[in-house]
Structures are given as structure tokens and as C-alpha cells.
Amino acid sequence: MGNAQVIQFATDDLLAAAVAENWLAAIARAQNDGRRYFVALSGGRVTKKMFSAAVEMAQQRQISFQGVEFFWADERCVPPGDPESNYLLADQLLFKPAQIREQSVHRIKGELAPNSAAQLAAAELSLIADTKLNSIPFLDLVLLGMGEDGHVASLFPSDSLTANDLQSVFLVVENSPKPPPKRVTLGHGPIATAREVWVLASGKGKEAALRESLAEHGRTPLARVIQGRAITKIFSDINCV
């Protein structure tokens, strides 16, 4: 276990386009196989570019998002119309432009008390997605960003609770080092069992975190993700050679 495939790009625009193209190809394969496709989305600067690129490519190539069920890798505990909401970003740049039906969008209800939001999100994902060992729901793809401290989703280096919990589907984060402090995050268990995990590692100031994450005994949250899976794809414009 613990293999990372790093795919490097000269710019974040090229990175976003490549992720979008790979994602649409994966969706098309699922449609050809006659099965639904379960994805957990994240927020972030380069994710915005990826959403826009995916919508443009889908329209040009007449690819639909039919059969795709959308979940979240994490959400801030804010209402869905709040500028900090990861749902709002996806709604504006992906769902509305691509005319994705509301029934396929399963947002984390950040306007609720965090524990209630986490429990409802876990119940909905477990009901819709297939389950694997230990009743962990199975996702086709988890899309993650990476922070300057190596955090992914809302799994932060300082939070031993989220690091050690491999059973919970969603976890509450009470004191995020980045505002807003309260969040709901997908746990390490569902990330480890997903068919694919793609990390969009982009931006200045993240080289040290990426190097640490790729090290054999790295201790960042991204390192834990890599160590818990057979393969993790990292799309990056960071020079980590």
C-alpha cells in the first residue's frame, strides 16, 4: 500500500483541463457499463477551473452527467448560499451550467448543527452508494485539494480524532485552523476504499507539504491518504522532483 502517481503540469489551467478530461472519460465508462457513478467533490481555486473546463468539454463533446451522484469530501458549516460554501461553488460553476438535476446533488447541510449535518450526510451516502467492508460506502472518485500544511478535505494535521478514525463516514471538525472553524469532512475510511482518489495539488507555498506527503513515512493528512491506498493520483503544477 502507499503508492502515489504524480502527474505534473506547467500551469494550473493545464492541470484543470486534464482532470476534467479524465473525469468525463470515467463518467462515460460508467454510463457505458450501465451503472451510476458516485463522486465526492471539494472546493478550492483550481477546482473552480476544473468545473468550468468540465462543463465546456461536456457541452462540446455532447457528454451528459446522467447517472452521476454528487456528494462532498467536506463542507463548511455555513448556509448553502454563503460565499464560503463548497456547495455554492459547485452549484454556480457546475450544476447550473450543466443543468444537473437537483435529485442527483446530495449536499452536506452546513446550515444545521455540525453533528446533525454529519449524521444526515453519512446516512444519505450509505443509502445511495454501495457498501464495502465495515459498512463503508463506496465512492467511484474522491476529488481532493491540498493545503499548505498538507491537509485534504477538512482533515488537518493537528486533529488526531480525524486521523485515527477509520470507521466514520463523515466527521465533525470543531476547530479548523482555517476559517470557518466548524466543518464536516469525509473520513479516512471512505477515502481509503474509494475506487479512485485524485488530488489537485496546485499553488505556491505547497512544495514542502507535497514533498512531505510523498515521503515514505510522511505525516501529513495527504500522506495518510496515500499510505492507506494502493494508488492515489496527484495532479500538480508544483515542482516536487
N, C-alpha and C positions, 0 to 999 in steps of 0.2 A: 504494500500500500504506500501511497505518498508520492505520486508522480505528477509533475506539473509540465504541461506543454505550453511554452511561451511563444506567442506569435506576435512579432514586432512590426510596427508601422512607423512611417516617418511623421505622420500628423494624426491628430485626433479625428479629423474628418475621414481619413482613410480607414482608421480603426472602426469608426461608427458604421461606415458603409459595409465593411467586411462582416461585422457582426450581424447587421441587418440582412445581408445576403445569405449568410449561413442559417439564420433563424428562419427565413422564409423557405429555404430548402428543407429544413427539418419539419416545418408545418406541412409542406406539400407531401413529404413522405408519409406523415401520419394520415393525411387525407387519402392518399392512395391506398394505404393499408386499411382504411375504413375505421380508424379509431380516433377518439378525442385526444387532444394534446393539452397537457397541463403545464402552465408556466407561472413562475413567481417572479415578479418584476421588482426592480429597485429604482430609486431616484438618482439624481446626480447630473452634473453638467454634461458629460459625454453621453449619458443615457438619453438626454433630450435630443442630441444629434442622431442617435441610433433610431429613436422612434420616428423622427421626421424622415430619415432615409428609408426606413421600412415601409412607411406609408407611400412614399413616392415610388419605390420599386414595385410594391404590390399593385399600385394603380397602373404603372407602365406595363407590367407583365401579366396583368389580369389574374393575380393571385388573391384569393379571399382568405379571411381569417375564420371561416366557418369551422366549427368543431374545436376551436381554441377556447380553453377556460383559463381566465386570468386571475391570479392570486398575487400576493405581495410577499417579498422577502422581509420587509419591515415597513412600519408606518409610524409617523409622529402622532402623538396624542393630541390632535387638533381636528376641528371640523373639516369635512371634505372640500369646502370652499376656501380654506385657509391657504395662503401662499406657501406655507411650509409643508403642505400635504403632498405626499408622493402620489396619491390617487389623482389629485388635481392635475399634476404634471402629465400623467398618462392620459387622462381624460381629454386634456386640451390638445396634446400632440399626437395621440394615437387613436383613442376610442372614437372621438367625434369625427376626425378627418377620415378614418377608415370605416365609419358607420358600423361599428361593432355593437351588437345588440346588448342591452343592459343585463339580460339574464346570464350572460357569459362573464360578467365582471363581478368578482367576489372581493370587494374591498374590505380592509380592516376598518372597523368603525371607530375611528380615532376620537370621535366626539363623546364616546362612552367612557366610563371608568376603565382604566387600563386592564384590570383583571377580567372584567366582563368582555371587553373587546378581544382579549387574547382567547378566552374560552369560546366565544362565538366563532372567531376565525378558525380555531382548531376544529370545532365541530363541523363547520361548513366544508373545510378542506377534506376532512376524514370522510364525510358523507359522499362527496362527489368523486374524489380520486380513489384509485385502487389502493389497497394497503399492503405493506410488506411485513417483515418480521416485527414483532413487538407493537403491532398496530400503527406503525409509522406510515402516513400517507405517501404515495409515490408520485413524484413530480417528474415530468419529462425534462424540464430545464429550470434551473435557478440562475437568474441573472444577478450578478453582484458587482458593486463598485468596490473600491479600496481607498481607505482614508490614509492620511499621512502617518498615522500610528499603526497602520496595518489592519484597521477594523474593517469588517464586512457586515452588510445588513446593519443591525444595531448590536452586534457582538463586539464589545470593546475589550481592550487588553486588561483593564482594571477590574472587570466584572467576573469574579470566579464562579458565580452562580451559573451564568450562561455558558461558561467554558466547560463546566463539569456536568451539565445536564444534557444527556443524550437521548432522553425519552420524550420530553415535552415537544409538542408540535410548535406552539408559539409560547414565547416567554415575555414577561413584563420587564422593562428596564426602567428603574425609578430615577436614576441619577446619571443620565448620559453626560459625558464630558463635553458634548456639543449640544447646543440648544436646538429644540426644546428638550428639557430633561427627561420627560416621560415618553416612552416609546413601547411599541410591541414589535418583537422580532421573531422570525423563524428560528428554530433551534438548530443545533448542530446535527441532531438526528435526521430530520428530513433533508438537510443539505447533503449529508453523507450518503443517503440512499437514493438521491435523485439520479435519473438516467444521465444527465449532463449538468455540469456547473461551469458557467462561463464568467470569468472575472474581467471587468473593464477597468484596467489599471491605467489611469491617464493623469498627467499633470505634473507640474514642477513640485519639488519638495517631497516626492514619494519614493525616490530611488532607494533610500536606506530601508524603508519599510518593505519594499518589494524584495530587496536582497535578503533581508532577514526572513521574510516569508518563504523564500525559496531554499533557504539553508536547511541542511539535513535535520537539524534539531531546532528549527525556528520556533519562536514562542508567541508570535502574533496570532490573532484570530484567523487571518488568512492561512497562516502556516498550519493551524489546527484543521482547517478545512482540507488543505492539501494532504495532510498526513492521514486523514480519515477516509480518503477516497482512492480508487485505483487510478483515476486520471482527472485532472482539473485543467481546463483550458484557460489561459490568461492572454487576453488581447491587450497589448500595451504599446504606448508610444514613449515609454521610459527606457533609456539605455541601461540595461542591467547585465550586460555581458562582462 
